[in-house]
Amino acid sequence: MLTALVLICSLAVTPDIRYCTRENATSVMRVPIEFGHPATCLAEGQTLLAQTSIGQELSETDRVKIVCVRKEMIDASIPMLKID
C-alpha cells in the first residue's frame, strides 16, 4: 500500500521542483489514507491538501510536490495529517 507525502517547497529554496525533498520543504504532510495505485495516490494527495488550511493559504512562491511511498517506509518518521 502507498501513502502520499505532500511537500510544500519555496521557489526561493528549490526553484526546480525535482529537488524538493523532505529535508528542504517548508511543510511536510502525510495523508491518512492508503492507496493501491500511484495515480490514485497522487490525485487524492492533491485533493486532501486542498481541503486543509495549508493548501488554501499557499502563496505564489510555494510549490507542491506529492510523493507516493510505501506505507512501511514512513510509519515511524512522519505523523499522519488529521482532517476534520
PDB file of N, CA, C and O in Angstrom:
ATOM      1  N   MET A   1       0.829  -1.179   0.000  1.00  0.00           N
ATOM      2  CA  MET A   1       0.000   0.000   0.000  1.00  0.00           C
ATOM      3  C   MET A   1       0.879   1.250   0.000  1.00  0.00           C
ATOM      4  O   MET A   1       2.001   1.249   0.506  1.00  0.00           O
ATOM      5  N   LEU A   2       0.333   2.308  -0.581  1.00  0.00           N
ATOM      6  CA  LEU A   2       1.059   3.574  -0.707  1.00  0.00           C
ATOM      7  C   LEU A   2       0.432   4.644   0.177  1.00  0.00           C
ATOM      8  O   LEU A   2      -0.773   4.640   0.430  1.00  0.00           O
ATOM      9  N   THR A   3       1.268   5.547   0.636  1.00  0.00           N
ATOM     10  CA  THR A   3       0.836   6.723   1.378  1.00  0.00           C
ATOM     11  C   THR A   3       1.406   7.947   0.669  1.00  0.00           C
ATOM     12  O   THR A   3       2.532   7.919   0.172  1.00  0.00           O
ATOM     13  N   ALA A   4       0.625   9.013   0.627  1.00  0.00           N
ATOM     14  CA  ALA A   4       1.078  10.240  -0.019  1.00  0.00           C
ATOM     15  C   ALA A   4       1.750  11.154   0.997  1.00  0.00           C
ATOM     16  O   ALA A   4       1.227  11.392   2.085  1.00  0.00           O
ATOM     17  N   LEU A   5       2.908  11.655   0.622  1.00  0.00           N
ATOM     18  CA  LEU A   5       3.567  12.723   1.361  1.00  0.00           C
ATOM     19  C   LEU A   5       3.400  13.983   0.534  1.00  0.00           C
ATOM     20  O   LEU A   5       3.704  13.997  -0.659  1.00  0.00           O
ATOM     21  N   VAL A   6       2.920  15.034   1.163  1.00  0.00           N
ATOM     22  CA  VAL A   6       2.741  16.305   0.486  1.00  0.00           C
ATOM     23  C   VAL A   6       3.869  17.217   0.939  1.00  0.00           C
ATOM     24  O   VAL A   6       3.993  17.531   2.123  1.00  0.00           O
ATOM     25  N   LEU A   7       4.686  17.637  -0.009  1.00  0.00           N
ATOM     26  CA  LEU A   7       5.811  18.526   0.281  1.00  0.00           C
ATOM     27  C   LEU A   7       5.482  19.913  -0.245  1.00  0.00           C
ATOM     28  O   LEU A   7       5.112  20.063  -1.409  1.00  0.00           O
ATOM     29  N   ILE A   8       5.613  20.913   0.589  1.00  0.00           N
ATOM     30  CA  ILE A   8       5.451  22.311   0.182  1.00  0.00           C
ATOM     31  C   ILE A   8       6.844  22.916   0.174  1.00  0.00           C
ATOM     32  O   ILE A   8       7.511  22.967   1.207  1.00  0.00           O
ATOM     33  N   CYS A   9       7.278  23.371  -0.984  1.00  0.00           N
ATOM     34  CA  CYS A   9       8.615  23.951  -1.116  1.00  0.00           C
ATOM     35  C   CYS A   9       8.531  25.380  -1.625  1.00  0.00           C
ATOM     36  O   CYS A   9       7.603  25.746  -2.345  1.00  0.00           O
ATOM     37  N   SER A  10       9.502  26.168  -1.245  1.00  0.00           N
ATOM     38  CA  SER A  10       9.588  27.557  -1.661  1.00  0.00           C
ATOM     39  C   SER A  10      10.430  27.672  -2.929  1.00  0.00           C
ATOM     40  O   SER A  10      11.457  27.008  -3.067  1.00  0.00           O
ATOM     41  N   LEU A  11       9.988  28.516  -3.845  1.00  0.00           N
ATOM     42  CA  LEU A  11      10.774  28.768  -5.051  1.00  0.00           C
ATOM     43  C   LEU A  11      12.144  29.344  -4.719  1.00  0.00           C
ATOM     44  O   LEU A  11      13.111  29.110  -5.443  1.00  0.00           O
ATOM     45  N   ALA A  12      12.227  30.091  -3.630  1.00  0.00           N
ATOM     46  CA  ALA A  12      13.494  30.699  -3.243  1.00  0.00           C
ATOM     47  C   ALA A  12      14.526  29.637  -2.849  1.00  0.00           C
ATOM     48  O   ALA A  12      15.723  29.818  -3.076  1.00  0.00           O
ATOM     49  N   VAL A  13      14.065  28.537  -2.262  1.00  0.00           N
ATOM     50  CA  VAL A  13      14.967  27.483  -1.809  1.00  0.00           C
ATOM     51  C   VAL A  13      15.183  26.434  -2.891  1.00  0.00           C
ATOM     52  O   VAL A  13      16.309  25.995  -3.123  1.00  0.00           O
ATOM     53  N   THR A  14      14.100  26.036  -3.551  1.00  0.00           N
ATOM     54  CA  THR A  14      14.173  24.985  -4.577  1.00  0.00           C
ATOM     55  C   THR A  14      13.447  25.439  -5.843  1.00  0.00           C
ATOM     56  O   THR A  14      12.291  25.072  -6.052  1.00  0.00           O
ATOM     57  N   PRO A  15      14.100  26.225  -6.680  1.00  0.00           N
ATOM     58  CA  PRO A  15      13.444  26.695  -7.906  1.00  0.00           C
ATOM     59  C   PRO A  15      13.054  25.548  -8.843  1.00  0.00           C
ATOM     60  O   PRO A  15      12.127  25.689  -9.642  1.00  0.00           O
ATOM     61  N   ASP A  16      13.745  24.434  -8.751  1.00  0.00           N
ATOM     62  CA  ASP A  16      13.410  23.256  -9.553  1.00  0.00           C
ATOM     63  C   ASP A  16      12.722  22.254  -8.629  1.00  0.00           C
ATOM     64  O   ASP A  16      13.342  21.747  -7.694  1.00  0.00           O
ATOM     65  N   ILE A  17      11.450  21.968  -8.882  1.00  0.00           N
ATOM     66  CA  ILE A  17      10.646  21.115  -8.015  1.00  0.00           C
ATOM     67  C   ILE A  17      11.241  19.711  -7.856  1.00  0.00           C
ATOM     68  O   ILE A  17      10.952  19.024  -6.877  1.00  0.00           O
ATOM     69  N   ARG A  18      12.054  19.292  -8.796  1.00  0.00           N
ATOM     70  CA  ARG A  18      12.686  17.968  -8.677  1.00  0.00           C
ATOM     71  C   ARG A  18      13.555  17.863  -7.436  1.00  0.00           C
ATOM     72  O   ARG A  18      13.768  16.767  -6.916  1.00  0.00           O
ATOM     73  N   TYR A  19      14.058  18.990  -6.959  1.00  0.00           N
ATOM     74  CA  TYR A  19      14.952  18.988  -5.810  1.00  0.00           C
ATOM     75  C   TYR A  19      14.235  19.282  -4.495  1.00  0.00           C
ATOM     76  O   TYR A  19      14.882  19.469  -3.464  1.00  0.00           O
ATOM     77  N   CYS A  20      12.938  19.323  -4.525  1.00  0.00           N
ATOM     78  CA  CYS A  20      12.135  19.491  -3.312  1.00  0.00           C
ATOM     79  C   CYS A  20      12.115  18.151  -2.579  1.00  0.00           C
ATOM     80  O   CYS A  20      11.667  17.146  -3.130  1.00  0.00           O
ATOM     81  N   THR A  21      12.601  18.140  -1.332  1.00  0.00           N
ATOM     82  CA  THR A  21      12.671  16.910  -0.538  1.00  0.00           C
ATOM     83  C   THR A  21      12.089  17.164   0.845  1.00  0.00           C
ATOM     84  O   THR A  21      11.756  18.297   1.193  1.00  0.00           O
ATOM     85  N   ARG A  22      11.972  16.115   1.616  1.00  0.00           N
ATOM     86  CA  ARG A  22      11.502  16.258   2.998  1.00  0.00           C
ATOM     87  C   ARG A  22      12.440  17.144   3.803  1.00  0.00           C
ATOM     88  O   ARG A  22      12.005  17.825   4.732  1.00  0.00           O
ATOM     89  N   GLU A  23      13.703  17.143   3.461  1.00  0.00           N
ATOM     90  CA  GLU A  23      14.685  17.916   4.218  1.00  0.00           C
ATOM     91  C   GLU A  23      14.614  19.425   3.941  1.00  0.00           C
ATOM     92  O   GLU A  23      14.901  20.218   4.837  1.00  0.00           O
ATOM     93  N   ASN A  24      14.240  19.839   2.727  1.00  0.00           N
ATOM     94  CA  ASN A  24      14.222  21.273   2.422  1.00  0.00           C
ATOM     95  C   ASN A  24      12.820  21.845   2.232  1.00  0.00           C
ATOM     96  O   ASN A  24      12.679  23.025   1.914  1.00  0.00           O
ATOM     97  N   ALA A  25      11.791  21.038   2.419  1.00  0.00           N
ATOM     98  CA  ALA A  25      10.415  21.526   2.289  1.00  0.00           C
ATOM     99  C   ALA A  25      10.064  22.423   3.477  1.00  0.00           C
ATOM    100  O   ALA A  25      10.544  22.211   4.590  1.00  0.00           O
ATOM    101  N   THR A  26       9.226  23.420   3.226  1.00  0.00           N
ATOM    102  CA  THR A  26       8.769  24.281   4.318  1.00  0.00           C
ATOM    103  C   THR A  26       7.690  23.587   5.141  1.00  0.00           C
ATOM    104  O   THR A  26       7.522  23.890   6.322  1.00  0.00           O
ATOM    105  N   SER A  27       6.962  22.662   4.529  1.00  0.00           N
ATOM    106  CA  SER A  27       5.960  21.846   5.223  1.00  0.00           C
ATOM    107  C   SER A  27       5.954  20.450   4.612  1.00  0.00           C
ATOM    108  O   SER A  27       6.135  20.283   3.406  1.00  0.00           O
ATOM    109  N   VAL A  28       5.745  19.464   5.457  1.00  0.00           N
ATOM    110  CA  VAL A  28       5.612  18.079   5.015  1.00  0.00           C
ATOM    111  C   VAL A  28       4.384  17.508   5.705  1.00  0.00           C
ATOM    112  O   VAL A  28       4.268  17.568   6.929  1.00  0.00           O
ATOM    113  N   MET A  29       3.474  16.958   4.925  1.00  0.00           N
ATOM    114  CA  MET A  29       2.269  16.353   5.485  1.00  0.00           C
ATOM    115  C   MET A  29       2.130  14.925   4.979  1.00  0.00           C
ATOM    116  O   MET A  29       2.463  14.616   3.835  1.00  0.00           O
ATOM    117  N   ARG A  30       1.642  14.082   5.840  1.00  0.00           N
ATOM    118  CA  ARG A  30       1.372  12.691   5.470  1.00  0.00           C
ATOM    119  C   ARG A  30      -0.138  12.512   5.394  1.00  0.00           C
ATOM    120  O   ARG A  30      -0.850  12.817   6.351  1.00  0.00           O
ATOM    121  N   VAL A  31      -0.624  12.025   4.273  1.00  0.00           N
ATOM    122  CA  VAL A  31      -2.053  11.810   4.070  1.00  0.00           C
ATOM    123  C   VAL A  31      -2.475  10.551   4.834  1.00  0.00           C
ATOM    124  O   VAL A  31      -1.783   9.535   4.772  1.00  0.00           O
ATOM    125  N   PRO A  32      -3.609  10.608   5.557  1.00  0.00           N
ATOM    126  CA  PRO A  32      -4.009   9.495   6.416  1.00  0.00           C
ATOM    127  C   PRO A  32      -4.749   8.351   5.702  1.00  0.00           C
ATOM    128  O   PRO A  32      -5.456   7.580   6.350  1.00  0.00           O
ATOM    129  N   ILE A  33      -4.596   8.239   4.406  1.00  0.00           N
ATOM    130  CA  ILE A  33      -5.284   7.208   3.625  1.00  0.00           C
ATOM    131  C   ILE A  33      -4.241   6.405   2.871  1.00  0.00           C
ATOM    132  O   ILE A  33      -3.217   6.943   2.448  1.00  0.00           O
ATOM    133  N   GLU A  34      -4.502   5.130   2.705  1.00  0.00           N
ATOM    134  CA  GLU A  34      -3.605   4.276   1.929  1.00  0.00           C
ATOM    135  C   GLU A  34      -4.206   4.037   0.547  1.00  0.00           C
ATOM    136  O   GLU A  34      -5.425   3.982   0.385  1.00  0.00           O
ATOM    137  N   PHE A  35      -3.326   3.896  -0.446  1.00  0.00           N
ATOM    138  CA  PHE A  35      -3.751   3.738  -1.830  1.00  0.00           C
ATOM    139  C   PHE A  35      -3.072   2.524  -2.448  1.00  0.00           C
ATOM    140  O   PHE A  35      -1.950   2.172  -2.082  1.00  0.00           O
ATOM    141  N   GLY A  36      -3.756   1.899  -3.376  1.00  0.00           N
ATOM    142  CA  GLY A  36      -3.203   0.743  -4.048  1.00  0.00           C
ATOM    143  C   GLY A  36      -2.539   1.070  -5.364  1.00  0.00           C
ATOM    144  O   GLY A  36      -1.800   0.250  -5.909  1.00  0.00           O
ATOM    145  N   HIS A  37      -2.796   2.275  -5.891  1.00  0.00           N
ATOM    146  CA  HIS A  37      -2.271   2.650  -7.201  1.00  0.00           C
ATOM    147  C   HIS A  37      -1.633   4.039  -7.130  1.00  0.00           C
ATOM    148  O   HIS A  37      -2.206   4.939  -6.514  1.00  0.00           O
ATOM    149  N   PRO A  38      -0.467   4.235  -7.740  1.00  0.00           N
ATOM    150  CA  PRO A  38       0.213   5.534  -7.681  1.00  0.00           C
ATOM    151  C   PRO A  38      -0.623   6.703  -8.214  1.00  0.00           C
ATOM    152  O   PRO A  38      -0.575   7.796  -7.649  1.00  0.00           O
ATOM    153  N   ALA A  39      -1.379   6.492  -9.279  1.00  0.00           N
ATOM    154  CA  ALA A  39      -2.183   7.591  -9.835  1.00  0.00           C
ATOM    155  C   ALA A  39      -3.250   8.050  -8.844  1.00  0.00           C
ATOM    156  O   ALA A  39      -3.504   9.247  -8.713  1.00  0.00           O
ATOM    157  N   THR A  40      -3.864   7.114  -8.160  1.00  0.00           N
ATOM    158  CA  THR A  40      -4.863   7.453  -7.146  1.00  0.00           C
ATOM    159  C   THR A  40      -4.208   8.178  -5.987  1.00  0.00           C
ATOM    160  O   THR A  40      -4.763   9.140  -5.457  1.00  0.00           O
ATOM    161  N   CYS A  41      -3.045   7.724  -5.597  1.00  0.00           N
ATOM    162  CA  CYS A  41      -2.295   8.362  -4.522  1.00  0.00           C
ATOM    163  C   CYS A  41      -2.005   9.827  -4.843  1.00  0.00           C
ATOM    164  O   CYS A  41      -2.215  10.701  -4.002  1.00  0.00           O
ATOM    165  N   LEU A  42      -1.530  10.093  -6.035  1.00  0.00           N
ATOM    166  CA  LEU A  42      -1.219  11.472  -6.449  1.00  0.00           C
ATOM    167  C   LEU A  42      -2.458  12.347  -6.472  1.00  0.00           C
ATOM    168  O   LEU A  42      -2.451  13.456  -5.938  1.00  0.00           O
ATOM    169  N   ALA A  43      -3.524  11.853  -7.089  1.00  0.00           N
ATOM    170  CA  ALA A  43      -4.756  12.640  -7.217  1.00  0.00           C
ATOM    171  C   ALA A  43      -5.377  12.918  -5.856  1.00  0.00           C
ATOM    172  O   ALA A  43      -5.776  14.049  -5.575  1.00  0.00           O
ATOM    173  N   GLU A  44      -5.462  11.905  -5.016  1.00  0.00           N
ATOM    174  CA  GLU A  44      -6.064  12.091  -3.696  1.00  0.00           C
ATOM    175  C   GLU A  44      -5.187  12.940  -2.783  1.00  0.00           C
ATOM    176  O   GLU A  44      -5.699  13.674  -1.937  1.00  0.00           O
ATOM    177  N   GLY A  45      -3.883  12.847  -2.948  1.00  0.00           N
ATOM    178  CA  GLY A  45      -2.984  13.704  -2.167  1.00  0.00           C
ATOM    179  C   GLY A  45      -3.253  15.176  -2.440  1.00  0.00           C
ATOM    180  O   GLY A  45      -3.286  15.986  -1.513  1.00  0.00           O
ATOM    181  N   GLN A  46      -3.444  15.524  -3.702  1.00  0.00           N
ATOM    182  CA  GLN A  46      -3.765  16.909  -4.068  1.00  0.00           C
ATOM    183  C   GLN A  46      -5.127  17.315  -3.529  1.00  0.00           C
ATOM    184  O   GLN A  46      -5.290  18.420  -3.012  1.00  0.00           O
ATOM    185  N   THR A  47      -6.097  16.431  -3.649  1.00  0.00           N
ATOM    186  CA  THR A  47      -7.453  16.732  -3.172  1.00  0.00           C
ATOM    187  C   THR A  47      -7.463  16.967  -1.674  1.00  0.00           C
ATOM    188  O   THR A  47      -8.079  17.922  -1.201  1.00  0.00           O
ATOM    189  N   LEU A  48      -6.793  16.114  -0.927  1.00  0.00           N
ATOM    190  CA  LEU A  48      -6.768  16.266   0.528  1.00  0.00           C
ATOM    191  C   LEU A  48      -6.010  17.517   0.952  1.00  0.00           C
ATOM    192  O   LEU A  48      -6.400  18.168   1.922  1.00  0.00           O
ATOM    193  N   LEU A  49      -4.945  17.866   0.256  1.00  0.00           N
ATOM    194  CA  LEU A  49      -4.228  19.109   0.564  1.00  0.00           C
ATOM    195  C   LEU A  49      -5.146  20.312   0.374  1.00  0.00           C
ATOM    196  O   LEU A  49      -5.137  21.234   1.189  1.00  0.00           O
ATOM    197  N   ALA A  50      -5.927  20.307  -0.683  1.00  0.00           N
ATOM    198  CA  ALA A  50      -6.832  21.427  -0.967  1.00  0.00           C
ATOM    199  C   ALA A  50      -7.870  21.623   0.129  1.00  0.00           C
ATOM    200  O   ALA A  50      -8.417  22.717   0.269  1.00  0.00           O
ATOM    201  N   GLN A  51      -8.146  20.598   0.897  1.00  0.00           N
ATOM    202  CA  GLN A  51      -9.138  20.674   1.971  1.00  0.00           C
ATOM    203  C   GLN A  51      -8.559  21.209   3.278  1.00  0.00           C
ATOM    204  O   GLN A  51      -9.301  21.416   4.238  1.00  0.00           O
ATOM    205  N   THR A  52      -7.257  21.435   3.330  1.00  0.00           N
ATOM    206  CA  THR A  52      -6.619  21.916   4.559  1.00  0.00           C
ATOM    207  C   THR A  52      -6.366  23.415   4.482  1.00  0.00           C
ATOM    208  O   THR A  52      -6.380  24.004   3.401  1.00  0.00           O
ATOM    209  N   SER A  53      -6.138  24.019   5.627  1.00  0.00           N
ATOM    210  CA  SER A  53      -5.813  25.452   5.650  1.00  0.00           C
ATOM    211  C   SER A  53      -4.468  25.704   4.964  1.00  0.00           C
ATOM    212  O   SER A  53      -4.286  26.741   4.325  1.00  0.00           O
ATOM    213  N   ILE A  54      -3.542  24.780   5.088  1.00  0.00           N
ATOM    214  CA  ILE A  54      -2.245  24.943   4.423  1.00  0.00           C
ATOM    215  C   ILE A  54      -2.443  24.998   2.914  1.00  0.00           C
ATOM    216  O   ILE A  54      -1.868  25.856   2.245  1.00  0.00           O
ATOM    217  N   GLY A  55      -3.236  24.108   2.384  1.00  0.00           N
ATOM    218  CA  GLY A  55      -3.500  24.080   0.944  1.00  0.00           C
ATOM    219  C   GLY A  55      -4.222  25.318   0.454  1.00  0.00           C
ATOM    220  O   GLY A  55      -4.005  25.764  -0.673  1.00  0.00           O
ATOM    221  N   GLN A  56      -5.078  25.874   1.294  1.00  0.00           N
ATOM    222  CA  GLN A  56      -5.841  27.055   0.904  1.00  0.00           C
ATOM    223  C   GLN A  56      -5.053  28.347   1.044  1.00  0.00           C
ATOM    224  O   GLN A  56      -5.448  29.378   0.500  1.00  0.00           O
ATOM    225  N   GLU A  57      -3.951  28.299   1.764  1.00  0.00           N
ATOM    226  CA  GLU A  57      -3.158  29.504   2.008  1.00  0.00           C
ATOM    227  C   GLU A  57      -1.806  29.481   1.300  1.00  0.00           C
ATOM    228  O   GLU A  57      -0.902  30.216   1.696  1.00  0.00           O
ATOM    229  N   LEU A  58      -1.646  28.673   0.282  1.00  0.00           N
ATOM    230  CA  LEU A  58      -0.387  28.634  -0.462  1.00  0.00           C
ATOM    231  C   LEU A  58      -0.139  29.970  -1.143  1.00  0.00           C
ATOM    232  O   LEU A  58      -1.060  30.594  -1.671  1.00  0.00           O
ATOM    233  N   SER A  59       1.108  30.396  -1.125  1.00  0.00           N
ATOM    234  CA  SER A  59       1.452  31.652  -1.794  1.00  0.00           C
ATOM    235  C   SER A  59       1.915  31.366  -3.220  1.00  0.00           C
ATOM    236  O   SER A  59       2.067  30.210  -3.614  1.00  0.00           O
ATOM    237  N   GLU A  60       2.134  32.415  -3.974  1.00  0.00           N
ATOM    238  CA  GLU A  60       2.595  32.270  -5.358  1.00  0.00           C
ATOM    239  C   GLU A  60       4.006  31.697  -5.439  1.00  0.00           C
ATOM    240  O   GLU A  60       4.413  31.184  -6.482  1.00  0.00           O
ATOM    241  N   THR A  61       4.749  31.784  -4.340  1.00  0.00           N
ATOM    242  CA  THR A  61       6.116  31.266  -4.349  1.00  0.00           C
ATOM    243  C   THR A  61       6.212  29.845  -3.790  1.00  0.00           C
ATOM    244  O   THR A  61       7.302  29.276  -3.728  1.00  0.00           O
ATOM    245  N   ASP A  62       5.085  29.274  -3.388  1.00  0.00           N
ATOM    246  CA  ASP A  62       5.065  27.897  -2.895  1.00  0.00           C
ATOM    247  C   ASP A  62       4.812  26.938  -4.047  1.00  0.00           C
ATOM    248  O   ASP A  62       4.060  27.243  -4.973  1.00  0.00           O
ATOM    249  N   ARG A  63       5.442  25.791  -3.978  1.00  0.00           N
ATOM    250  CA  ARG A  63       5.226  24.722  -4.949  1.00  0.00           C
ATOM    251  C   ARG A  63       4.898  23.447  -4.191  1.00  0.00           C
ATOM    252  O   ARG A  63       5.443  23.189  -3.118  1.00  0.00           O
ATOM    253  N   VAL A  64       4.005  22.655  -4.760  1.00  0.00           N
ATOM    254  CA  VAL A  64       3.560  21.417  -4.128  1.00  0.00           C
ATOM    255  C   VAL A  64       4.121  20.229  -4.888  1.00  0.00           C
ATOM    256  O   VAL A  64       4.080  20.176  -6.117  1.00  0.00           O
ATOM    257  N   LYS A  65       4.641  19.284  -4.133  1.00  0.00           N
ATOM    258  CA  LYS A  65       5.119  18.034  -4.711  1.00  0.00           C
ATOM    259  C   LYS A  65       4.481  16.898  -3.917  1.00  0.00           C
ATOM    260  O   LYS A  65       4.586  16.854  -2.691  1.00  0.00           O
ATOM    261  N   ILE A  66       3.829  15.991  -4.612  1.00  0.00           N
ATOM    262  CA  ILE A  66       3.231  14.820  -3.977  1.00  0.00           C
ATOM    263  C   ILE A  66       4.155  13.634  -4.251  1.00  0.00           C
ATOM    264  O   ILE A  66       4.504  13.355  -5.398  1.00  0.00           O
ATOM    265  N   VAL A  67       4.541  12.952  -3.191  1.00  0.00           N
ATOM    266  CA  VAL A  67       5.395  11.778  -3.317  1.00  0.00           C
ATOM    267  C   VAL A  67       4.635  10.597  -2.725  1.00  0.00           C
ATOM    268  O   VAL A  67       4.190  10.651  -1.578  1.00  0.00           O
ATOM    269  N   CYS A  68       4.488   9.546  -3.498  1.00  0.00           N
ATOM    270  CA  CYS A  68       3.807   8.351  -3.016  1.00  0.00           C
ATOM    271  C   CYS A  68       4.854   7.305  -2.663  1.00  0.00           C
ATOM    272  O   CYS A  68       5.668   6.902  -3.494  1.00  0.00           O
ATOM    273  N   VAL A  69       4.808   6.878  -1.407  1.00  0.00           N
ATOM    274  CA  VAL A  69       5.800   5.931  -0.914  1.00  0.00           C
ATOM    275  C   VAL A  69       5.097   4.772  -0.204  1.00  0.00           C
ATOM    276  O   VAL A  69       3.929   4.864   0.173  1.00  0.00           O
ATOM    277  N   ARG A  70       5.828   3.708  -0.040  1.00  0.00           N
ATOM    278  CA  ARG A  70       5.273   2.570   0.693  1.00  0.00           C
ATOM    279  C   ARG A  70       5.052   2.976   2.143  1.00  0.00           C
ATOM    280  O   ARG A  70       5.913   3.582   2.781  1.00  0.00           O
ATOM    281  N   LYS A  71       3.894   2.631   2.633  1.00  0.00           N
ATOM    282  CA  LYS A  71       3.499   2.998   3.986  1.00  0.00           C
ATOM    283  C   LYS A  71       4.533   2.569   5.025  1.00  0.00           C
ATOM    284  O   LYS A  71       4.827   3.323   5.953  1.00  0.00           O
ATOM    285  N   GLU A  72       5.070   1.401   4.881  1.00  0.00           N
ATOM    286  CA  GLU A  72       6.021   0.863   5.846  1.00  0.00           C
ATOM    287  C   GLU A  72       7.268   1.731   5.978  1.00  0.00           C
ATOM    288  O   GLU A  72       7.900   1.763   7.034  1.00  0.00           O
ATOM    289  N   MET A  73       7.620   2.434   4.905  1.00  0.00           N
ATOM    290  CA  MET A  73       8.846   3.235   4.905  1.00  0.00           C
ATOM    291  C   MET A  73       8.728   4.482   5.777  1.00  0.00           C
ATOM    292  O   MET A  73       9.738   4.998   6.256  1.00  0.00           O
ATOM    293  N   ILE A  74       7.518   4.967   5.986  1.00  0.00           N
ATOM    294  CA  ILE A  74       7.387   6.233   6.697  1.00  0.00           C
ATOM    295  C   ILE A  74       6.582   6.144   7.984  1.00  0.00           C
ATOM    296  O   ILE A  74       6.379   7.160   8.649  1.00  0.00           O
ATOM    297  N   ASP A  75       6.126   4.973   8.346  1.00  0.00           N
ATOM    298  CA  ASP A  75       5.303   4.830   9.549  1.00  0.00           C
ATOM    299  C   ASP A  75       5.897   5.516  10.774  1.00  0.00           C
ATOM    300  O   ASP A  75       5.180   6.207  11.499  1.00  0.00           O
ATOM    301  N   ALA A  76       7.165   5.342  11.012  1.00  0.00           N
ATOM    302  CA  ALA A  76       7.781   5.883  12.219  1.00  0.00           C
ATOM    303  C   ALA A  76       8.309   7.298  12.045  1.00  0.00           C
ATOM    304  O   ALA A  76       8.585   7.969  13.039  1.00  0.00           O
ATOM    305  N   SER A  77       8.458   7.770  10.814  1.00  0.00           N
ATOM    306  CA  SER A  77       9.164   9.038  10.621  1.00  0.00           C
ATOM    307  C   SER A  77       8.267  10.263  10.452  1.00  0.00           C
ATOM    308  O   SER A  77       8.687  11.372  10.783  1.00  0.00           O
ATOM    309  N   ILE A  78       7.050  10.097   9.948  1.00  0.00           N
ATOM    310  CA  ILE A  78       6.194  11.266   9.701  1.00  0.00           C
ATOM    311  C   ILE A  78       4.786  10.978  10.200  1.00  0.00           C
ATOM    312  O   ILE A  78       4.174   9.998   9.773  1.00  0.00           O
ATOM    313  N   PRO A  79       4.257  11.808  11.096  1.00  0.00           N
ATOM    314  CA  PRO A  79       2.896  11.595  11.582  1.00  0.00           C
ATOM    315  C   PRO A  79       1.863  11.873  10.498  1.00  0.00           C
ATOM    316  O   PRO A  79       2.118  12.624   9.556  1.00  0.00           O
ATOM    317  N   MET A  80       0.692  11.256  10.644  1.00  0.00           N
ATOM    318  CA  MET A  80      -0.374  11.439   9.663  1.00  0.00           C
ATOM    319  C   MET A  80      -1.055  12.792   9.814  1.00  0.00           C
ATOM    320  O   MET A  80      -1.181  13.312  10.922  1.00  0.00           O
ATOM    321  N   LEU A  81      -1.490  13.355   8.699  1.00  0.00           N
ATOM    322  CA  LEU A  81      -2.258  14.585   8.652  1.00  0.00           C
ATOM    323  C   LEU A  81      -3.650  14.298   9.167  1.00  0.00           C
ATOM    324  O   LEU A  81      -4.265  13.310   8.764  1.00  0.00           O
ATOM    325  N   LYS A  82      -4.157  15.136  10.045  1.00  0.00           N
ATOM    326  CA  LYS A  82      -5.511  14.976  10.569  1.00  0.00           C
ATOM    327  C   LYS A  82      -6.451  15.880   9.801  1.00  0.00           C
ATOM    328  O   LYS A  82      -6.208  17.080   9.678  1.00  0.00           O
ATOM    329  N   ILE A  83      -7.531  15.301   9.283  1.00  0.00           N
ATOM    330  CA  ILE A  83      -8.522  16.058   8.515  1.00  0.00           C
ATOM    331  C   ILE A  83      -9.812  16.080   9.313  1.00  0.00           C
ATOM    332  O   ILE A  83     -10.312  15.036   9.733  1.00  0.00           O
ATOM    333  N   ASP A  84     -10.349  17.282   9.522  1.00  0.00           N
ATOM    334  CA  ASP A  84     -11.598  17.419  10.286  1.00  0.00           C
ATOM    335  C   ASP A  84     -12.793  17.053   9.453  1.00  0.00           C
ATOM    336  O   ASP A  84     -13.924  17.111   9.935  1.00  0.00           O
TER     337      ASP A  84
END
